[in-house]
Amino acid sequence: MIQSMTGYGKSVLQLPTKKVTIEIKSLNSKNLDLNVRIPSYYKEKELSVRKKLANALVRGKVDFSIFVEMTGNESSAKINQSLVKEYMEQLRTVVEMGSATDVELLKMAIRMPDAFKAEREEFDENEWNTISQNIDIAIQEIIQYRVDEAASLEIDFKERITNIRTYLEEVKALDGDRVENVKTRLKKAIDDLKVDTDENRFEQELIYYLEKLDINEEKVRLANHLDYFLLTLSSEASNGKKLGFIVQEMGREINTTGSKANFAPMQKAVIQMKNELEQIKEQILNVL
């Protein structure tokens, strides 16, 4: 079963004092390009998160984010009471006695440096275990998204492989007429020269020429590649790189057939095969 490299997964976790949102987005890429954004107090778990994402998603340009929104009554910013009181005492000695109330002094004091201190949130292993479970949920969501996205690609691939096979049968049917057409054109060209020819030598040269134009090997190999593509497409593991290699081999056989065709109706069929193959090439870049 193939997977697309395009996907999206999300999980929202409500903790006692915060809401944690986990998002994973992915696009196609030749290799794994992983970008992880998490709060500083979870940084020690970044390596394990990267390993988990790499094992599950394998390939693609992946953006992983953890967003934390504080929802509890507690605040990490605290008033530095001792420092504020010291500021107020110092301000009393500066202003004239009775000219400033405590409220006014307090307003001035809290504007002074370090009047507030931010307490760094400590890492909570139990909290992280819950978050880790929700990361797994988000990963499963993006994998399912990839599978669903690839289902339409698989249908399109099968249709285009069927079309290429139909044009290949057309090429096979035209092969006999092509050989006769080549013989007739060569014979006419020699007759137009109005020179005497050795019929035996002509037949030998004709056979040699037709051997160069023979496409039986190309037809057999292309048919095998078509079968192998469908076999790989239906396998349990998604292997976009392998499918890409098979497509390259298919293109090589189609191009060789086109260069040897030397017959307009056959060349038209080859062009149609190339068109179908180009559509496959574009889509195969998004397969995991």
Secondary structure, 3 states (H helix, E strand, C coil): CCCECCEEEEEEEECCCEEEEEEEEEECCCCEEEEEECCHHHHHHHHHHHHHHHHHHCCEEEEEEEEEEECCCCCCEEECHHHHHHHHHHHHHHCCCCCCCHHHHHHHHCCCCCCEEECCCCCCHHHHHHHHHHHHHHHHHHHHHHHHHHHHHHHHHHHHHHHHHHHHHHHHHHHHHHHHHHHHHHHHHHHHHCCCCCHHHHHHHHHHHHHHCCCHHHHHHHHHHHHHHHHHHCCCCCCHHHHHHHHHHHHHHHHHHHHHHCCHHHHHHHHHHHHHHHHHHHHHCCEC
